[in-house]
């Protein structure tokens, strides 16, 4: 990266004193591969462990699948950029541009899918904490399957529309408005759920019968709900922190495409994209750190793989 402050001209024809900050391709590739491996582990852990087939873990698995799409898109685009930089690919070719649009659509679908998955997880946790007696009536297997199908249909369509009508200001402003409204609503839901869960846990802690078996069970249940609400807050906070700079980049591209001050912020596009890619690698780490069930499933998978490898090596030496 150059340290000089001479004016440069952007692809939009704007003169700016802010040179674009470049991130090496190998960094994107390494984080993309790490994110892909981690999220595939989450998907396998949920799929192979029947104890994790509850609605919440199915929604978490769905979030991991969307993160996998983002990782695949990042890996493929990084490879394409590296090949193009070496002079073996024409970035302006028709087939290359179509493939780039497909990768961008996958990235947009991943963003929308992650957001909808957080909303579904929040709704499920809300029902678990505050509608515990009617939870299995409210959250049924058919409703979970229908919710997942609707999420994929809406997010897939939305991802394609965002890429197709990217240069249409009206469409992009509509998407931005809907996103901000949904973000405000989900923040209210998460905050309300966290505050009520904390109040519920405090009320349980002051019960006179807490020392008994029933009281101890109730206290542990309240603490698990509190921990689950806190985990959701952490996950959503990481999601906002990783995606907000990139989203602001798109917003400024629509609102002030020729402003030099906006262009200075857009010169950070690659670091912002790196945050987006990192989101897929951070989520599984939070699962493993906060969820005992997923952590145990990870360890069982590692131990099973190690034991199979040792058995194959042993029998191979015997032969």
Secondary structure, 3 states (H helix, E strand, C coil): CCCCCCCEECCCCCEECCCCCCCCHHHHHHHHHHHHHHHHHHHHHHHHCHHHCCHHHHHHHHHHHHHHHHHHHHHHHHHHHHHHHCCCCCCCCHHHHHHHHHHHHHHHHHHHHHHHHHHHHHHHHHHHHHCHHHHHHHCCHHHHHHHHHHHHHHHHHHHHHHHHCCCCHHHHHHHHHHHHHHHHHHHHHHHHHHHHHHHHHHHHHCCHHHHCHHHHHHHHHHHHHHHHHHHHHHHHHHHHHHHHHHHHHHHHHHHCCCCHHHHHHHCCHHHHHHHHHHHHHHHHHHHHHHCHHHHHHHHHHHHHHHHHHHHHHHHHHHC
